[in-house]
Amino acid sequence: MNVSAGLFQNTTSAVAGRGVGVCLVAMLLTCCAGVSPFYSGPVDPQSPAAQAVLDSARADRAYPKFSDIPPAPTDFRTPRAWAAAVADVEAARSELLSETAPATWTLSDTEAFAARAQADVEPPPLAGAPANTEAFARDARERATPPPSSR
């Protein structure tokens, strides 16, 4: 049965294997170069972080005990709950895809749609009566001054 991988399934690929291989080769080359990543040299006393480094490296400090580890949480989803949530998301996805498929809508009958839209909208208010417009124009002409002549 040929089934494509779902959105929430873990899949492996050759890229991950190559990445691990590159890391291993890099570690081997680093060891061959004589530089150990675990080398701890002396701390420069002039460094601004010198005191913090020395304080964190002290051996006589208090270390945590196993009794300090908090108990494991119990308020998390079980694998069955995760599976149910994934199934819900997949169902919503398939419902959305079926509702928005290309065959579910058309651009026909646009005249009827435009008529319904225009019937739902109120007409814009009138700008003013013609008498008010004439009065505004007359007032504007009286206040206007012509530009100076070019002579």
PyMOL commands that set and color helices and strands:
alter all, ss='L'
color gray80, all
select helices_A, chain A and resi 14-32+50-56+66-68+79-99+102-104+110-120+130-143
alter helices_A, ss='H'
color red, helices_A
deselect
rebuild
show_as cartoon
